[in-house]
Amino acid sequence: MFQKKIQSRQIFRLMPIVVAMLLAMPCEVFAAEKQHAPASMPVHTAPVREGLVSQKVSVISTTEALRRSTVAAEVFGRVETLHVKEGDFVKKGTLLVHLGSIDTELKLKGAVAGSEAIKARLVLAEKELERVRNLKTTNSVAAKQYDEAYFSATSLTRELERNNAELDRLKYELARKTVFAPFTGFIVQEHTQVGQWIPVGGRIVTLVDLSSILVKADLPEIHAVQLHPGNKASVVINSLSSRPFSAGIEAIMPQGNPVSRTFPVHLKIPNPKYRIKSGMEAIATFELGRKIESILIPKDAIVPSGDDNLVFRVDQGKAFPVSVTVNGYHGNDAAVKGDLRPGQQVVIRGNERLRPGQPVHGPEHEND
């Protein structure tokens, strides 16, 4: 009985401590939660708008080089020096390959010596013809002798002309033993190596011109008939940027595919820094005539996420991702389809580092 009283007194003494601990616990939990809560991020926002935009159609295509040439040899020869390799950037006139030229040089020397000999014989023949011609005027020489002198001089003149033509041919062949780049571009394939014999027309390298890029898009005939050469279009190459490249319609092919009823439309994109490579996936967008109502947001609001596009919408001071489909670009705006309404705010700067539900503050949300 005495021990039970002692235990009761001990429990009574500990009660204030237990109560104090219980009262302090929620504050500590709240402090921990506050410590781990995401910090508010500074952002810039812009309102969602609604407006009339031109109807657009997009097709997936592939980029191609403006020009592609398989550089070939004009003369027969053995490759002595190959001055370029695959991947090299070369300017117009750059030396690509040098073919062996000893045989041609020797033939050229022989042709030069032959011309000199013919010239010497022709001088004598012309002197003889002149002498006989003077004698003929006084009937002091037979007609046959004059004919022989005339024929000899004429024959040597024609022989000299033939030899000079051979000289020109050998000089031309010697000049073609060195092959130069026909235009500025990139070497994408080698077709020969040092020591290999190349026939006339034999391939040396393949050269592509990427100063401008061609995009050949197959459009259904219902859309193709609404376009004209000179119209503007836009091309998005997702591997480079979500921002579109400005393109112009170079040509609309008059011959379409009778099975799919599509017509090739050729677009040309300036490529001064060679960022665009041949063979990239390209999404070509064409603006048609009809106007449609659409949701508009600034292009900067769109954040690529894998195969999707996201927009961070601000609700009650927090940013929430919204998946959108881009229907087209109009100046600095993008026409989109998604869970957005006119008047809502979307993040246009600082959106690349946001997390779902993260608090944000900015010019429009200083007190959120």
C-alpha positions as CSV (number, residue, x, y, z in Angstrom):
1,M,0.0,0.0,0.0
2,F,2.8,2.3,0.8
3,Q,4.6,1.5,-2.5
4,K,1.4,2.3,-4.5
5,K,1.2,5.7,-2.8
6,I,4.8,6.4,-3.8
7,Q,4.1,5.5,-7.4
8,S,1.1,7.7,-7.6
9,R,3.0,10.6,-6.3
10,Q,5.8,10.1,-8.9
11,I,3.2,10.0,-11.7
12,F,1.6,13.2,-10.4
13,R,4.9,14.9,-10.4
14,L,5.6,13.9,-14.0
15,M,2.3,15.1,-15.4
16,P,3.3,18.7,-15.9
17,I,6.4,17.5,-17.9
18,V,4.2,15.2,-20.1
19,V,1.7,18.0,-20.8
20,A,4.4,20.4,-21.7
21,M,5.9,17.9,-24.2
22,L,2.5,17.3,-25.7
23,L,1.9,21.1,-26.1
24,A,5.3,21.6,-27.7
25,M,5.0,18.8,-30.2
26,P,2.6,20.4,-32.8
27,C,4.8,23.5,-32.9
28,E,7.9,21.3,-33.7
29,V,6.0,19.4,-36.4
30,F,4.8,22.6,-37.9
31,A,8.3,24.0,-37.8
32,A,9.6,20.9,-39.6
33,E,6.9,21.1,-42.2
34,K,7.6,24.8,-42.8
35,Q,11.3,24.0,-43.0
36,H,10.8,21.4,-45.8
37,A,8.1,23.4,-47.7
38,P,9.2,24.5,-51.2
39,A,10.5,28.1,-51.4
40,S,8.5,30.7,-53.4
41,M,10.1,31.3,-56.8
42,P,10.3,34.7,-58.5
43,V,8.6,34.5,-61.9
44,H,7.1,36.6,-64.7
45,T,3.6,35.9,-65.9
46,A,1.3,36.9,-68.7
47,P,-2.4,36.5,-69.3
48,V,-4.1,33.8,-71.4
49,R,-5.9,35.4,-74.3
50,E,-8.4,34.4,-76.9
51,G,-8.3,35.6,-80.5
52,L,-8.8,34.9,-84.2
53,V,-5.9,33.3,-85.9
54,S,-5.3,31.8,-89.4
55,Q,-6.0,28.1,-89.7
56,K,-2.8,26.1,-90.0
57,V,-1.8,22.6,-91.1
58,S,1.4,20.8,-90.0
59,V,3.1,17.8,-91.5
60,I,6.2,15.9,-90.5
61,S,9.1,16.0,-93.0
62,T,12.8,15.7,-93.2
63,T,15.5,18.3,-93.8
64,E,17.7,18.0,-96.9
65,A,20.8,19.8,-98.1
66,L,20.3,22.6,-100.5
67,R,22.7,20.9,-102.9
68,R,24.3,17.5,-102.9
69,S,26.9,16.5,-105.4
70,T,29.0,13.5,-106.0
71,V,32.3,15.0,-107.3
72,A,33.8,12.9,-110.0
73,A,37.1,12.7,-111.9
74,E,37.0,14.0,-115.5
75,V,40.2,12.1,-116.5
76,F,41.7,8.7,-115.7
77,G,44.4,8.5,-113.1
78,R,45.7,7.1,-109.8
79,V,45.0,8.9,-106.5
80,E,48.3,10.3,-105.3
81,T,46.9,12.7,-102.6
82,L,43.5,12.9,-101.0
83,H,43.4,16.3,-99.2
84,V,40.1,16.0,-97.4
85,K,38.2,13.5,-95.2
86,E,34.6,12.9,-94.2
87,G,33.2,15.7,-92.0
88,D,35.5,18.4,-93.4
89,F,34.1,21.8,-94.2
90,V,35.5,23.1,-97.5
91,K,35.1,26.3,-99.4
92,K,34.6,26.6,-103.1
93,G,37.8,26.0,-104.9
94,T,39.4,23.9,-102.2
95,L,41.8,21.2,-103.5
96,L,40.1,17.8,-103.0
97,V,42.4,15.2,-104.7
98,H,45.4,15.1,-106.9
99,L,45.8,12.3,-109.5
100,G,49.1,11.0,-110.9
101,S,50.1,13.1,-113.9
102,I,53.6,11.9,-114.9
103,D,52.3,10.1,-118.0
104,T,50.4,13.1,-119.2
105,E,53.3,15.4,-118.5
106,L,55.6,13.3,-120.7
107,K,53.0,13.1,-123.5
108,L,52.7,16.9,-123.3
109,K,56.5,17.3,-123.6
110,G,56.5,15.1,-126.7
111,A,53.6,17.0,-128.2
112,V,55.5,20.3,-127.6
113,A,58.6,18.9,-129.3
114,G,56.5,17.6,-132.2
115,S,55.0,21.1,-132.7
116,E,58.4,22.7,-132.9
117,A,59.5,20.2,-135.5
118,I,56.4,20.8,-137.6
119,K,56.9,24.5,-137.4
120,A,60.5,24.2,-138.7
121,R,59.4,22.1,-141.6
122,L,56.5,24.4,-142.3
123,V,58.9,27.4,-142.6
124,L,60.9,25.6,-145.3
125,A,57.8,24.5,-147.1
126,E,56.3,28.0,-147.1
127,K,59.6,29.4,-148.5
128,E,59.7,26.8,-151.2
129,L,56.0,27.6,-152.1
130,E,56.8,31.3,-152.3
131,R,59.8,30.6,-154.6
132,V,57.8,28.3,-156.9
133,R,54.9,30.8,-157.0
134,N,57.3,33.5,-158.2
135,L,58.6,31.2,-161.0
136,K,55.1,30.3,-162.0
137,T,54.3,33.9,-162.8
138,T,57.0,33.8,-165.5
139,N,56.1,30.3,-166.6
140,S,59.5,29.1,-165.5
141,V,58.3,26.1,-163.5
142,A,56.0,23.2,-164.3
143,A,52.5,23.2,-162.8
144,K,53.2,19.9,-161.1
145,Q,56.1,21.3,-159.2
146,Y,53.9,24.2,-157.9
147,D,51.1,21.8,-156.9
148,E,53.6,19.7,-154.9
149,A,55.0,22.7,-153.1
150,Y,51.5,24.0,-152.3
151,F,50.3,20.6,-151.0
152,S,53.4,20.2,-148.8
153,A,52.9,23.6,-147.1
154,T,49.1,23.0,-146.7
155,S,49.7,19.5,-145.3
156,L,52.2,20.8,-142.7
157,T,49.8,23.6,-141.7
158,R,47.0,21.0,-141.0
159,E,49.5,18.7,-139.2
160,L,50.5,21.7,-137.0
161,E,46.8,22.4,-136.2
162,R,46.2,18.7,-135.2
163,N,49.3,18.7,-133.0
164,N,48.2,22.0,-131.3
165,A,44.8,20.4,-130.7
166,E,46.5,17.5,-129.0
167,L,48.6,20.0,-127.0
168,D,45.3,21.6,-125.8
169,R,43.8,18.2,-124.9
170,L,46.9,17.2,-122.9
171,K,47.0,20.6,-121.1
172,Y,43.3,20.2,-120.3
173,E,43.9,16.6,-119.0
174,L,46.8,17.8,-116.9
175,A,44.7,20.5,-115.3
176,R,42.0,18.0,-114.5
177,K,44.4,15.8,-112.6
178,T,43.7,18.1,-109.6
179,V,40.0,18.2,-108.5
180,F,38.5,21.2,-106.6
181,A,35.4,21.7,-104.6
182,P,32.6,23.0,-106.9
183,F,30.9,24.8,-104.1
184,T,31.2,25.5,-100.3
185,G,30.0,22.6,-98.1
186,F,30.7,19.5,-96.1
187,I,32.4,16.3,-97.2
188,V,29.9,13.6,-96.2
189,Q,31.4,10.6,-97.9
190,E,34.7,9.5,-99.4
191,H,34.6,7.2,-102.5
192,T,38.3,6.6,-103.0
193,Q,41.6,6.4,-101.2
194,V,45.3,7.0,-102.0
195,G,46.7,4.5,-104.5
196,Q,43.3,3.7,-106.1
197,W,42.9,4.0,-109.9
198,I,40.0,6.1,-110.9
199,P,38.3,5.8,-114.3
200,V,36.9,8.7,-116.3
201,G,33.8,9.8,-114.3
202,G,34.9,7.9,-111.2
203,R,33.5,9.1,-107.9
204,I,35.8,10.9,-105.4
205,V,33.7,12.5,-102.6
206,T,30.1,13.5,-101.9
207,L,29.7,17.2,-101.0
208,V,26.6,18.8,-99.5
209,D,25.7,22.5,-99.3
210,L,24.1,23.4,-95.9
211,S,24.0,27.2,-96.3
212,S,20.3,26.7,-96.8
213,I,18.1,23.8,-96.0
214,L,15.3,22.3,-98.0
215,V,12.2,20.7,-96.4
216,K,10.0,18.7,-98.7
217,A,6.5,18.4,-97.2
218,D,3.7,16.3,-98.7
219,L,0.5,18.2,-98.3
220,P,-3.1,16.9,-99.0
221,E,-4.4,18.4,-102.2
222,I,-7.1,20.3,-100.3
223,H,-4.4,22.3,-98.5
224,A,-1.8,22.4,-101.3
225,V,-4.2,24.3,-103.7
226,Q,-4.4,27.1,-101.1
227,L,-0.7,27.8,-101.1
228,H,1.5,29.7,-103.6
229,P,5.3,30.0,-104.1
230,G,6.6,32.9,-102.0
231,N,4.2,32.3,-99.1
232,K,5.7,32.0,-95.7
233,A,5.7,29.0,-93.5
234,S,7.4,27.9,-90.3
235,V,9.5,24.8,-89.4
236,V,10.1,23.4,-86.0
237,I,13.1,21.1,-85.5
238,N,12.6,19.8,-81.9
239,S,16.2,18.5,-81.6
240,L,17.4,22.1,-81.9
241,S,14.7,24.2,-80.4
242,S,10.9,24.5,-79.9
243,R,11.1,27.9,-81.6
244,P,10.2,27.7,-85.3
245,F,12.5,28.7,-88.1
246,S,11.0,31.0,-90.7
247,A,10.8,29.4,-94.2
248,G,9.6,30.4,-97.6
249,I,7.8,28.2,-100.1
250,E,10.2,27.6,-103.0
251,A,7.9,25.5,-105.2
252,I,4.7,23.4,-105.2
253,M,5.2,20.4,-107.4
254,P,2.6,20.1,-110.2
255,Q,2.8,16.3,-110.0
256,G,1.2,14.7,-106.9
257,N,0.9,11.1,-105.6
258,P,-2.3,9.7,-107.2
259,V,-2.7,7.2,-104.3
260,S,-2.4,9.5,-101.3
261,R,-3.5,12.6,-103.2
262,T,-0.6,14.6,-101.7
263,F,1.6,17.2,-103.4
264,P,5.3,17.9,-102.5
265,V,5.8,21.5,-101.2
266,H,9.4,22.6,-101.1
267,L,10.5,25.0,-98.3
268,K,13.8,26.8,-98.0
269,I,15.3,27.8,-94.6
270,P,18.4,30.0,-94.3
271,N,21.1,28.2,-92.3
272,P,24.1,30.6,-91.9
273,K,25.5,28.9,-88.8
274,Y,25.0,25.4,-90.1
275,R,23.0,24.4,-87.0
276,I,20.5,22.4,-89.1
277,K,21.9,19.2,-90.5
278,S,20.6,17.1,-93.4
279,G,18.3,14.3,-92.3
280,M,16.7,15.9,-89.2
281,E,13.0,15.5,-88.4
282,A,11.1,18.7,-89.2
283,I,7.5,19.8,-88.5
284,A,6.5,22.1,-91.3
285,T,3.5,24.4,-90.6
286,F,1.6,26.2,-93.3
287,E,-0.8,29.1,-92.8
288,L,-4.1,28.7,-94.6
289,G,-6.7,31.5,-95.3
290,R,-9.5,30.7,-92.9
291,K,-9.6,32.3,-89.5
292,I,-10.5,30.3,-86.3
293,E,-11.0,31.2,-82.6
294,S,-8.1,30.0,-80.5
295,I,-6.4,30.2,-77.1
296,L,-3.3,32.4,-77.3
297,I,-0.3,32.4,-74.9
298,P,3.2,33.8,-75.3
299,K,5.7,31.3,-76.9
300,D,7.9,31.7,-73.8
301,A,5.3,30.0,-71.7
302,I,5.7,26.7,-73.4
303,V,8.1,24.2,-71.7
304,P,9.1,21.1,-73.8
305,S,8.8,17.9,-71.7
306,G,9.8,14.9,-73.7
307,D,7.2,14.5,-76.4
308,D,4.8,16.8,-74.6
309,N,4.5,20.6,-74.1
310,L,3.7,22.0,-70.7
311,V,2.5,25.4,-69.5
312,F,2.6,26.5,-65.8
313,R,-0.7,28.1,-64.8
314,V,-0.7,30.2,-61.7
315,D,-3.6,29.5,-59.2
316,Q,-3.7,31.2,-55.8
317,G,0.0,31.9,-55.8
318,K,1.1,28.4,-56.9
319,A,2.2,27.0,-60.3
320,F,0.6,24.0,-61.7
321,P,1.6,22.3,-65.0
322,V,-0.9,22.0,-67.8
323,S,-0.4,19.9,-70.8
324,V,-1.1,21.7,-74.1
325,T,-1.1,21.0,-77.8
326,V,0.5,23.7,-80.0
327,N,-1.6,24.3,-83.1
328,G,0.6,27.0,-84.5
329,Y,2.8,30.0,-83.9
330,H,1.6,33.6,-84.7
331,G,4.4,36.1,-84.1
332,N,5.4,35.9,-80.4
333,D,2.2,34.0,-79.5
334,A,1.3,30.3,-79.8
335,A,-2.2,29.0,-80.5
336,V,-2.7,26.1,-78.1
337,K,-5.3,23.6,-76.9
338,G,-5.5,22.6,-73.3
339,D,-7.0,23.3,-69.8
340,L,-6.6,27.1,-70.1
341,R,-9.1,29.9,-70.0
342,P,-8.8,33.6,-71.0
343,G,-7.6,35.8,-68.1
344,Q,-5.6,33.1,-66.3
345,Q,-2.0,33.8,-65.7
346,V,0.8,31.6,-67.1
347,V,4.5,31.7,-66.3
348,I,6.7,33.1,-69.1
349,R,10.0,33.5,-67.3
350,G,11.4,31.2,-64.6
351,N,9.2,28.3,-65.7
352,E,12.1,26.0,-66.6
353,R,12.9,25.3,-62.9
354,L,9.4,25.1,-61.4
355,R,7.9,22.1,-59.7
356,P,4.1,21.2,-59.6
357,G,2.4,23.2,-56.8
358,Q,5.4,25.4,-56.1
359,P,4.6,28.8,-54.6
360,V,5.6,31.7,-56.9
361,H,5.7,35.4,-56.7
362,G,6.2,38.1,-59.3
363,P,4.9,41.4,-60.7
364,E,1.4,40.1,-60.7
365,H,1.6,38.1,-57.5
366,E,3.6,40.1,-55.0
367,N,1.3,39.3,-52.1
368,D,0.4,35.7,-52.9
